[in-house]
Amino acid sequence: MKKSLCRVLLLLVAIGIGVGIAVYRGGISPVRGTSQAFVMGSLLEQSVWTKGAKTALTYRISDTADAIRALEKTLTAGPLPADDPVQVLCDALTQKTSGAFRSDLGELIDLWGIDQANRTPSVPSDEDIQRALAGHGKANYGAVGKGAACDAALAVSKDANLRGFVVSVGGNIVTFGNKPFGQPFKVALRDPKGALNDSIGVFTLKGTCFVSTSGSYEKYFEQDGKRYHHILDGRTGYPAETNGLISVTVLSNNGAVGDALSTACFLVGYNDAQSLLDDYDCEAIFIYDSGAVRATGSAKERFELRSEAYHWAD
Amino acid sequence: MGRLIKRGDCILILVCLAIALGVFVLRQTMAAQNPIAYLQAQNQPRQAIDLTNDQIFSAAPNVMIEVKNNRVRFVQSDCPDQICVHAGWISKAGDSVVCLPNQIAVVFESGEQSGVDGIAY
């Protein structure tokens, strides 16, 4: 009687150790893997939770990077066909923002040169600005490109039998699935006024969700004590005047829509952004130079403000 | 004989719990004690950075990176914006510094202990 009990005990201990090792080695528990690459002049980061160790081997960041590079080729080749979803989106936003948002400002963007890494920008002459603005020829999809890249990343991952993933294309985020035990994703929002690795708070996101930010803090230059940021207003040809608004972060269920909307909302400001966001069923967080933070819809419930330099405002 | 749980069962349950706890603690401490940093240069395979070995190395012809006391920084870069150099030292899980003009990134693996799965900007 005692002997058989001992044997059962030993057997079960052995099984316990086996399971422990299996869990530790990642055979049963989902594996998280993170990798990086460079696409669209920005950093691509991919974190993946697989259903087992095998998927991690077959799902590589180069697949995502290749899909994004193919998209980049299309977007930089010239104007898209009028019925392309990205062009339809841009044209609709041009109309809704009375021309503030445009996808044909290539000439003007090149003239300012704020996006170009290896050039020291300066304020062009007003004459040149008006000429470039009137040109309306060269397409530039910079306001939707990284969001569209997130759409491409999502399409690639759907074939891979993953449990969940988070992809960042230069700070534009897409989440999919979930983490072990159904945990939601935590996505920090960089502090527009802080150092590179400071965050203002954290989003809690479930399932498929896109986060896109447009702000005046990312790319800019200063001349004669005035700051010139990279988001140009299609009505004036100059960086948007925003009355203290420094960034807009949009939560959406489509990458291109969220990215374009973050720029459009930044251009028109909080009051006029409401109807835009409603039209596309999106929500947004608005951050002001004063430290005030405003939210639309249920965005406030999905965002935990952690920095003491900021406060919620109505 | 009539009892549902015997003495042996109790020991068995305790042993199993102890193993589970041991594995859990081992995983947690290993993750917390050894932050892992990577160097991503262009689109080459990324390389682990040995944080225990204080050194200054070249990541590209004109990009110098320093490792000291488990921290990493860009010492020098020929890029016009100097964002990477101004970022200073990084050491926490989830931290990163990127030099876009030179396509060089230093990334501290954002393990579960950092609590964040991505950074939007």
Interface residues (C-beta under 8 A of the other chain):
Chain A: L5 V8 L9 L12 V13 G16 I17 G20 I21 V23 Y24 R32 T34 S35 Q36 A37 F38 G41 S42 L43 E45 S47 S62 A65 A117 N118 R119 T120 V166 S168 G171 N172 I173 T175 K179 F185 K186 V187 A188 L189 R190 A195 L196 N197 S199 V202 F203 V211 S212 T213 E218 T249
Chain B: K6 G8 I11 L12 V15 C16 I19 A20 G22 V23 L26 R27 Y38 Q40 Q42 N43 R46 C79 P80 D81 I83 A87 G88 I90 K92 G94 D95 S96 V97 V98 L100 P101 Q103 A105 V107 E109 S110 G111 E112 G115 V116 D117 G118 I119 A120 Y121
